[in-house]
């Protein structure tokens, strides 16, 4: 098996993706002779609008020896227990997708089957009442989860709302302290060999940079993977119809909610992300159905606090590169693909890309077989997230605009269709390999959009209804009692990780 030796890796592009890659690879290659260089230019800005994460990020920086409270303090972060979706199912509706479980399974049967059985008799209560994560979020409370939860009712997870630029700075500091060389220069030219591999980079100062492997973290432009190598792009806009976004920062009004808000509008949706000292806002929309001016007006009309920055506009096409690893170039972050930030997955896909790179380099070389496996896994990861996001649009029951009606009527990928049919017909929560979101997340979206199974597991009918009613009632009370003793989210921040005023 042919091996390609690697002694020097060059990362192109800073920002969150570039410096996360540099930091983790610096740790990974600490005891090797592999040299790491990151090239970016302080004259070039980064996208930097993504400020909401999912819990996997906390495991990422923990591996670098960083703890939650220190990171929060450094990044002006608040806690995130999930996402509240407003007006998505219908205008006036709302529900929360939490990072946590619903109820307790028993006898090998998932909890929602028991809940469905009692629901038929009108004795089940709301599914949200069985989620500690949801109830904490609704009451704007927060506590760090127990490392050894006494039962499934106590299981929930959390993520951060943070300043992405400050987090990139944190990663940059770690990378530089651990041997990464930083070159602050613009790249003027990318030289490509006859086999499509990148042979050299010419910098603005005239320097020529070579490497055995290049990591493209150049963002939407895909400087190496697309502009130089012409790798190709798989367009998913037939399912994910939004193609533009406008973002702005504002003064935060009132307390910081421990969740992201996603509010649906006529032809898209708006995010609201509370940080300790400001609020992040953005409107993702479909330019076929709404003009740029109208989208900007919709965004600003739904912000309470004073605007702190000018509006920034972005154009994008949902999809992924046909190959994330092409010859001697690996794309990470926006260079590898883009999925709208509806479920805060952009940084998570950076994490998984870095982890796959680390798995390849158990030694100072890689093989073509490993490259193919990397590409296959990356494609699956993006497709699984794609399907989860499509589900939000497909299940809507809004009738107020052509955009939402088109989403209702669109065909969906077979991979999503099989999952949706399995749940509708028999309540099965199928989990494919390489999925970021587990069954509880899918259950949250199904129930939030009032998509419930036609039937449930027949085995639950063997249980005494009176016993089951008491058991579920005890679960609801247990969750409510747990929430009652928890301090407020703002109080948690003030006492544990308040950042200095910027």
HELIX and SHEET records of a PDB file:
HELIX    1   1 UNK A   15  UNK A   28  1                                  14    
HELIX    2   2 UNK A   56  UNK A   63  1                                   8    
HELIX    3   3 UNK A   68  UNK A   75  1                                   8    
HELIX    4   4 UNK A  111  UNK A  120  1                                  10    
HELIX    5   5 UNK A  127  UNK A  130  5                                   4    
HELIX    6   6 UNK A  132  UNK A  138  1                                   7    
HELIX    7   7 UNK A  152  UNK A  154  5                                   3    
HELIX    8   8 UNK A  164  UNK A  177  1                                  14    
HELIX    9   9 UNK A  219  UNK A  221  5                                   3    
HELIX   10  10 UNK A  223  UNK A  228  3                                   6    
HELIX   11  11 UNK A  292  UNK A  301  1                                  10    
HELIX   12  12 UNK A  333  UNK A  335  5                                   3    
HELIX   13  13 UNK A  341  UNK A  343  5                                   3    
HELIX   14  14 UNK A  346  UNK A  360  1                                  15    
HELIX   15  15 UNK A  368  UNK A  394  1                                  27    
HELIX   16  16 UNK A  402  UNK A  409  1                                   8    
HELIX   17  17 UNK A  414  UNK A  426  1                                  13    
HELIX   18  18 UNK A  439  UNK A  448  1                                  10    
HELIX   19  19 UNK A  458  UNK A  462  5                                   5    
HELIX   20  20 UNK A  465  UNK A  484  1                                  20    
HELIX   21  21 UNK A  489  UNK A  496  1                                   8    
SHEET    1   A 2 UNK A   3  UNK A   5  0                                        
SHEET    2   A 2 UNK A 365  UNK A 367 -1                                        
SHEET    1   B 6 UNK A 181  UNK A 184  0                                        
SHEET    2   B 6 UNK A  35  UNK A  40  1                                        
SHEET    3   B 6 UNK A   8  UNK A  12  1                                        
SHEET    4   B 6 UNK A 213  UNK A 216  1                                        
SHEET    5   B 6 UNK A 329  UNK A 331  1                                        
SHEET    6   B 6 UNK A 325  UNK A 326 -1                                        
SHEET    1   C 2 UNK A  78  UNK A  80  0                                        
SHEET    2   C 2 UNK A 159  UNK A 161 -1                                        
SHEET    1   D 7 UNK A  94  UNK A  98  0                                        
SHEET    2   D 7 UNK A  82  UNK A  86 -1                                        
SHEET    3   D 7 UNK A 260  UNK A 265  1                                        
SHEET    4   D 7 UNK A 268  UNK A 274 -1                                        
SHEET    5   D 7 UNK A 279  UNK A 285 -1                                        
SHEET    6   D 7 UNK A 244  UNK A 250 -1                                        
SHEET    7   D 7 UNK A 312  UNK A 315 -1                                        
SHEET    1   E 3 UNK A 187  UNK A 192  0                                        
SHEET    2   E 3 UNK A 198  UNK A 203 -1                                        
SHEET    3   E 3 UNK A 208  UNK A 209 -1                                        
SHEET    1   F 3 UNK A 233  UNK A 235  0                                        
SHEET    2   F 3 UNK A 319  UNK A 321 -1                                        
SHEET    3   F 3 UNK A 337  UNK A 338 -1                                        
END                                                                             
